Amino acid sequence: ERADVVLLFFDPDKPGTTGETLSILLKSLSGMDHKLLIVLNKADQFEKIHDFARAYGSLCWNLSKVIPRKDLPRIYTMCLPVEESSSNNNAGGVNVRELSMGLEDLYQSRRDVVEEMMKAPLRRLDNAISH
């Protein structure tokens, strides 16, 4: 109740967390949907778009079983930023600058999550005033 934001992270190798676990977690967060941010983390680890789609779909399927809403809340997909100061090439020979350009959507999603977290105290103040 006292938290301004609740971040729920899922890793790509375990997006299908058991429905029972999700159900218990979401029941404990009942009435606090506005505080919940769902994150599919490490999305840069997928080698193929097919693997990403499978993990994202699995997560959506499992969440749809326990979230009693017509539409699922937004699932943020994000990763850690690539360090450009490290070597110009990674082990696969891909230029880090090219790789980071391809990950811009993931970086934007990360910025969105940070922005939501920064707005949380103001939202709490607005809720306190309006209730």
Secondary structure as the mmCIF struct_conf table of DSSP 4:
data_model
#
loop_
_struct_conf.conf_type_id
_struct_conf.id
_struct_conf.beg_label_comp_id
_struct_conf.beg_label_asym_id
_struct_conf.beg_label_seq_id
_struct_conf.end_label_comp_id
_struct_conf.end_label_asym_id
_struct_conf.end_label_seq_id
BEND BEND1 ASP A 4 ASP A 4
STRN STRN1 VAL A 6 PHE A 10
TURN_TY1_P TURN_TY1_P1 PRO A 12 ASP A 13
HELX_RH_AL_P HELX_RH_AL_P1 GLY A 19 SER A 28
TURN_TY1_P TURN_TY1_P2 LEU A 29 GLY A 31
HELX_RH_3T_P HELX_RH_3T_P1 ASP A 33 LYS A 35
STRN STRN2 LEU A 36 LEU A 40
HELX_RH_3T_P HELX_RH_3T_P2 ALA A 43 GLN A 45
BEND BEND2 GLU A 47 LYS A 48
HELX_RH_AL_P HELX_RH_AL_P2 ILE A 49 VAL A 66
BEND BEND3 ARG A 69 ASP A 71
HELX_LH_PP_P HELX_LH_PP_P1 LEU A 72 ARG A 74
STRN STRN3 ILE A 75 THR A 77
HELX_LH_PP_P HELX_LH_PP_P2 LEU A 80 VAL A 82
TURN_TY1_P TURN_TY1_P3 GLU A 84 SER A 85
BEND BEND4 SER A 86 SER A 86
BEND BEND5 ASN A 88 ASN A 88
STRN STRN4 ASN A 89 ASN A 89
TURN_TY1_P TURN_TY1_P4 ALA A 91 GLY A 92
BEND BEND6 GLY A 93 GLY A 93
STRN STRN5 ASN A 95 ASN A 95
HELX_RH_AL_P HELX_RH_AL_P3 VAL A 96 GLY A 102
TURN_TY1_P TURN_TY1_P5 LEU A 103 LEU A 103
HELX_RH_AL_P HELX_RH_AL_P4 GLU A 104 SER A 130
#
